[in-house]
């Protein structure tokens, strides 16, 4: 046991939990793994809006306990807040968060995996607290559903993204600069909300304007996919506005944009900019904004003992759960190769991120996107169907039943069935 390498994972939502499980899978018990997170459950954020539109409270149904799951795999869990990373000393200052008032403690590591996600910059949007809504978590989604059920008067609705600020330091040439974090959820919520409005006799798609700061919405899915996606949006009767730049402010009557345009709206649903946690800025492993710079082995080039996966990684654009899943696989194999459990050749197999997304459309249908064009590939697949909807919920059910350990055949089988068999 004394020879075990110490792996410290910061964050334990999709990327942190996935990294811990993949490291254990590939490196076995030759490593000692500890996860740190402020909460003791995983937020299944992709399904939170749909869950609420189906009349269920996502605070009850979309929170998966993680402590027991980790314990069963010999992974330690610390409920605490990360206060500071001392890269040169290989230590992290942690403040336990189970109860207030704790002092800070140092935790050391041989390998560090930063999977902290990001902070949602709602506080950068003037007027959001008073007049804006969101579907980013259970609190905001329940707040929105209460408004729709009790206060909404049937007026116009604006749904879209604030401008994403992407770091440029260490950015590889093949990675484009994105205008939005990830816009699949904005399209998904617009379509599913339109169905909910119709079903509840509160209007329909004609109430909704979908907006984007980009030249085209969901730009990371590729032009071919977006063309098909926009045909679906327009056929449903939703309005669409692009090139809106950033949000200037929200007031009672709508949204003012920095390009001078104004969208009148009773209901304003915003997907904000995502920022790194404040303490990440200025670290030797970070870009100018605080995202962790890595190569495609998810290692920091100056500190190869430091990895990042999920939204905290600079190359995770778009910020997408499926890309985080792919990165966890890479991290697990890299650490396993370092300690000699698998071959370097196996760990260093060429990999490029791919966009994989399932979006609920209401009425028991969902759209499926599988695209690599954002990263220089030629794959652009877009499909709509009832089975896609079933797959979306089946994946979530399997995730909860396995404690996040989707079997190795899970993703390939799902993709084959969606793209070939159907």
C-alpha positions in Angstrom: 0.0 0.0 0.0 2.9 2.3 0.7 3.9 2.2 -3.0 0.6 3.4 -4.3 0.6 6.6 -6.3 -1.8 9.2 -4.9 -4.4 10.5 -7.4 -6.3 13.5 -6.2 -9.4 14.4 -8.3 -11.0 17.8 -7.8 -14.7 17.7 -8.6 -17.0 14.7 -8.7 -19.8 15.4 -11.2 -19.7 13.7 -14.6 -16.0 14.3 -15.3 -14.7 13.8 -11.8 -16.7 10.6 -11.2 -15.9 9.3 -14.6 -12.2 10.0 -14.2 -12.1 8.2 -10.8 -13.9 5.1 -12.3 -11.7 5.0 -15.4 -8.5 5.3 -13.4 -9.6 2.5 -11.1 -10.6 0.4 -14.1 -7.3 0.8 -16.0 -4.8 1.3 -13.1 -6.4 -1.0 -10.6 -5.4 -0.8 -6.9 -1.9 0.3 -7.7 -3.2 3.9 -7.2 -4.9 5.5 -4.2 -7.8 7.7 -5.4 -9.5 10.6 -3.6 -12.3 12.7 -4.9 -13.1 16.2 -3.5 -16.4 17.9 -4.1 -18.6 20.4 -2.2 -21.7 18.2 -2.5 -22.1 14.5 -2.0 -24.3 13.8 -5.0 -24.1 14.1 -8.8 -26.3 16.6 -10.7 -27.6 14.8 -13.8 -27.9 18.2 -15.5 -28.7 17.1 -19.1 -32.1 15.8 -18.1 -33.1 18.4 -15.5 -35.2 20.6 -17.9 -37.1 17.7 -19.4 -37.7 16.2 -16.0 -39.3 19.4 -14.8 -41.4 19.7 -18.0 -42.7 16.2 -17.3 -43.9 17.4 -13.9 -41.2 15.9 -11.7 -38.9 17.7 -9.3 -35.3 17.3 -10.5 -34.0 18.0 -7.0 -35.6 14.6 -6.1 -35.0 12.6 -9.3 -31.9 14.0 -10.9 -29.5 13.9 -7.9 -27.5 10.7 -7.6 -25.6 9.9 -4.4 -22.0 9.3 -5.0 -20.3 8.5 -1.7 -21.4 4.8 -1.5 -20.7 4.4 -5.2 -17.1 5.5 -4.7 -16.6 3.6 -1.5 -17.6 0.3 -3.3 -14.6 0.9 -5.7 -12.2 1.8 -2.9 -12.3 5.5 -3.8 -12.2 8.0 -0.9 -14.5 11.0 -0.9 -13.9 14.3 0.8 -16.8 16.8 1.0 -15.0 20.0 0.8 -14.3 23.2 -1.2 -11.1 23.6 -3.1 -9.5 26.9 -2.0 -6.1 26.9 -3.7 -3.9 24.7 -5.9 -0.1 24.8 -5.2 1.1 23.4 -8.4 4.9 23.5 -7.6 4.4 21.8 -4.3 1.9 19.3 -5.5 -0.7 20.1 -2.8 -4.2 21.5 -2.7 -5.8 23.5 0.1 -9.2 22.1 1.0 -11.9 23.4 3.3 -14.4 20.7 4.5 -17.9 21.9 3.7 -20.1 19.4 5.5 -20.5 22.0 8.3 -19.4 25.7 8.3 -16.4 26.9 10.2 -13.8 24.3 9.3 -10.1 25.3 8.9 -8.3 24.5 5.7 -6.2 21.4 5.2 -3.6 20.5 2.6 -3.9 17.4 0.5 -0.9 16.2 -1.5 -0.8 14.2 -4.7 1.4 12.4 -7.3 -1.3 13.0 -9.9 -3.9 15.8 -10.0 -7.0 15.6 -12.1 -8.9 18.9 -12.3 -12.5 18.2 -13.0 -14.1 21.1 -11.2 -16.4 22.2 -14.0 -17.0 25.9 -14.2 -19.0 28.6 -12.5 -22.1 29.9 -14.3 -21.7 33.7 -14.8 -25.3 34.7 -14.2 -23.8 37.5 -12.0 -22.3 39.1 -15.1 -25.8 39.6 -16.6 -27.4 42.8 -15.4 -31.0 42.3 -14.4 -30.9 38.5 -14.4 -31.8 38.0 -10.8 -34.8 40.2 -11.1 -36.1 39.3 -14.6 -34.2 36.3 -15.9 -34.7 32.5 -15.7 -32.6 29.4 -16.3 -32.7 25.7 -16.5 -29.1 25.1 -15.3 -29.9 23.2 -12.1 -32.8 22.0 -10.0 -33.3 25.4 -8.2 -33.5 27.5 -11.3 -35.6 25.0 -13.2 -38.1 24.6 -10.4 -38.2 28.4 -10.1 -39.0 28.6 -13.9 -41.7 25.9 -13.7 -43.4 27.7 -10.8 -43.4 30.9 -12.9 -44.8 29.1 -16.0 -47.5 27.4 -13.9 -48.6 30.3 -11.7 -47.6 33.6 -13.3 -47.0 33.3 -17.0 -49.5 35.3 -19.0 -48.9 33.8 -22.4 -46.5 36.5 -23.7 -43.4 36.2 -25.9 -40.5 34.0 -24.7 -36.8 34.5 -25.5 -34.4 31.6 -25.1 -30.7 31.7 -25.9 -27.1 32.0 -24.9 -24.8 34.7 -23.6 -21.4 35.1 -25.3 -18.8 32.5 -24.3 -15.3 33.8 -23.5 -12.7 31.3 -24.6 -9.0 31.4 -23.6 -6.4 31.7 -26.3 -3.2 30.8 -24.4 -2.1 27.4 -25.3 -5.1 26.8 -27.6 -4.2 24.4 -30.4 -4.6 25.6 -34.0 -7.2 22.9 -34.8 -9.6 24.1 -32.1 -11.9 26.9 -33.2 -13.0 29.8 -31.0 -16.6 29.3 -29.9 -19.2 32.0 -29.5 -21.3 30.0 -27.1 -20.5 27.3 -24.5 -22.9 24.6 -25.9 -26.2 25.4 -27.6 -27.8 22.0 -27.9 -29.6 22.6 -24.5 -31.1 25.9 -25.8 -32.5 24.3 -28.9 -33.7 21.3 -26.9 -35.5 23.4 -24.3 -37.1 25.6 -26.9 -38.6 22.6 -28.7 -39.7 20.8 -25.6 -41.1 24.0 -24.0 -43.1 24.6 -27.2 -44.8 21.2 -26.8 -45.4 21.9 -23.1 -47.1 25.2 -23.8 -49.4 23.6 -26.4 -50.2 20.7 -24.0 -51.0 23.1 -21.2 -53.0 25.6 -23.4 -50.5 28.4 -22.7 -49.5 29.1 -26.3 -46.9 27.2 -28.4 -43.9 27.5 -30.6 -45.0 30.9 -32.0 -44.4 32.4 -28.5 -40.7 31.5 -28.6 -37.7 33.3 -30.1 -34.5 31.3 -30.1 -31.3 33.5 -30.2 -27.6 33.0 -30.4 -24.5 35.1 -30.2 -23.0 33.1 -33.1 -23.3 33.2 -36.9 -25.3 30.0 -36.5 -26.7 28.3 -33.4 -25.0 25.1 -32.2 -22.0 25.9 -34.5 -20.0 23.0 -33.0 -22.4 20.5 -34.5 -21.3 21.5 -38.1 -23.1 23.4 -40.9 -24.8 20.3 -42.3 -26.3 19.3 -39.0 -27.3 22.9 -38.1 -29.1 23.3 -41.4 -31.2 20.3 -40.6 -31.7 21.5 -37.0 -32.9 24.9 -38.2 -35.3 23.3 -40.6 -36.8 21.5 -37.6 -36.9 24.7 -35.6 -38.6 26.7 -38.3 -41.1 23.9 -39.2 -42.2 23.9 -35.6 -42.9 27.6 -35.8 -40.2 29.0 -33.6 -38.5 32.3 -34.4 -34.7 32.4 -34.8 -32.2 35.3 -34.4 -28.4 34.9 -34.9 -25.4 37.2 -34.6 -26.8 38.8 -31.4 -23.4 39.2 -29.8 -23.6 39.3 -26.0 -26.4 40.2 -23.7 -26.2 43.8 -22.4 -29.0 43.6 -19.8 -32.3 42.1 -19.0 -35.3 44.2 -17.9 -38.9 43.5 -17.2 -39.9 43.7 -20.9 -37.1 41.8 -22.6 -33.4 41.5 -23.4 -31.1 44.2 -24.7 -28.1 43.0 -26.7 -24.8 44.6 -27.3 -25.3 44.7 -31.0 -28.1 47.2 -30.4 -31.1 44.8 -30.9 -33.8 44.2 -28.4 -36.0 41.1 -28.0 -39.3 41.9 -26.2 -40.2 39.0 -23.9 -42.3 38.2 -20.9 -40.1 35.2 -20.1 -36.3 35.3 -20.6 -34.5 32.0 -20.3 -30.7 32.4 -20.5 -27.8 30.0 -20.9 -24.9 32.1 -19.4 -21.2 32.3 -20.1 -19.2 29.6 -18.2 -16.1 30.8 -16.3 -13.4 28.9 -14.5 -13.4 29.1 -10.7 -11.7 32.2 -9.5 -8.7 30.5 -7.9 -7.8 28.8 -11.2 -6.8 32.1 -12.8 -3.1 32.8 -12.8 -2.0 29.3 -12.1 1.0 27.9 -14.2 -1.3 25.2 -15.6 -4.1 27.6 -16.7 -4.8 29.8 -19.7 -5.5 33.6 -19.2 -9.0 32.9 -18.1 -8.3 29.9 -15.8 -9.2 26.9 -18.0 -6.5 24.2 -17.7 -4.3 23.9 -20.7 -3.8 20.3 -21.9 -2.7 18.3 -24.9 -4.9 15.5 -26.3 -3.6 13.2 -23.6 -5.3 15.6 -21.2 -2.0 16.4 -19.6 -0.7 19.9 -18.9 2.5 20.3 -21.1 4.5 22.1 -18.3 3.2 19.9 -15.5 2.5 16.4 -16.9 1.4 15.1 -13.5 -1.6 17.5 -13.9 -4.6 16.4 -15.9 -7.9 18.0 -16.7 -11.2 16.7 -18.0 -14.7 17.9 -18.5 -15.6 21.6 -18.5 -12.4 22.8 -16.6 -10.2 21.7 -19.6 -9.4 24.4 -22.1 -9.9 22.0 -25.1 -13.4 21.0 -23.9 -15.3 23.1 -26.4 -18.2 22.7 -26.5 -18.7 22.0 -22.8 -20.4 18.7 -23.3 -20.9 15.6 -21.0 -20.1 13.3 -23.9 -16.7 14.9 -24.5 -15.9 14.8 -20.8 -16.7 11.0 -20.9 -14.2 10.6 -23.8 -11.6 12.6 -21.8 -12.0 10.4 -18.7 -11.1 7.4 -20.8 -7.9 9.1 -21.9 -6.9 10.1 -18.3 -7.5 6.6 -17.0 -5.2 5.1 -19.6 -2.5 7.7 -19.2 -2.1 7.1 -15.5 -2.3 3.3 -16.0 0.5 3.5 -18.6 2.6 5.7 -16.2 2.6 3.0 -13.6 3.1 0.2 -16.1 -0.3 -1.5 -16.0 -1.0 -1.0 -19.7 1.3 -0.2 -22.6 2.2 3.3 -23.7 1.1 2.4 -27.2 -2.4 1.6 -25.9 -2.6 4.8 -23.8 -1.3 7.0 -26.6 -3.7 5.9 -29.3 -4.8 8.8 -31.4 -8.0 10.5 -30.2 -10.0 13.5 -31.3 -13.1 14.8 -29.5 -16.6 14.2 -31.0 -19.9 15.9 -30.3 -22.5 13.4 -29.3 -25.9 14.9 -28.1 -29.5 13.8 -27.5 -32.0 16.6 -27.3 -35.6 16.2 -26.1 -38.2 17.7 -28.4 -41.4 17.0 -26.5 -44.1 14.7 -27.7 -41.9 11.6 -27.1 -39.3 12.6 -29.7 -35.7 13.6 -29.5 -33.0 14.7 -31.9 -29.6 13.0 -32.1 -26.3 14.6 -33.2 -23.0 12.9 -33.8 -20.4 15.2 -35.3 -16.6 15.7 -35.6 -16.5 18.6 -38.0 -15.8 21.2 -35.3 -12.5 19.3 -34.6 -11.6 18.8 -38.3 -13.4 15.5 -39.0 -16.0 14.7 -41.6 -18.7 13.2 -39.5 -22.1 15.0 -39.3 -25.1 12.9 -38.4 -28.5 14.2 -37.4 -31.6 12.1 -36.7 -35.0 12.6 -35.2 -37.2 9.9 -33.7 -39.2 8.4 -30.8 -36.5 5.9 -30.1 -33.9 8.7 -29.6 -36.2 9.9 -26.8 -36.3 6.4 -25.3 -32.5 6.1 -25.6 -32.1 9.5 -23.8 -34.0 8.3 -20.8 -32.6 4.7 -20.9 -29.1 6.2 -20.7 -30.0 8.2 -17.6 -31.6 5.1 -16.0 -28.6 3.0 -16.8 -26.3 5.7 -15.4 -28.1 5.7 -12.1 -28.4 2.0 -11.8 -24.7 1.5 -12.4 -23.5 4.5 -10.3 -22.1 6.1 -13.5 -20.2 3.0 -14.7 -21.7 2.8 -18.2 -20.4 -0.5 -19.6 -17.7 -0.3 -22.3 -20.3 -1.5 -24.9 -22.8 1.2 -23.8 -21.8 4.1 -26.1 -20.8 2.0 -29.1 -24.0 0.0 -29.0 -26.1 3.1 -28.6 -24.4 4.9 -31.5 -24.7 1.8 -33.7 -28.4 1.5 -33.0 -29.1 5.1 -33.6 -27.0 5.6 -36.7 -27.2 2.2 -38.4 -30.0 -0.1 -37.1 -32.6 2.6 -37.1 
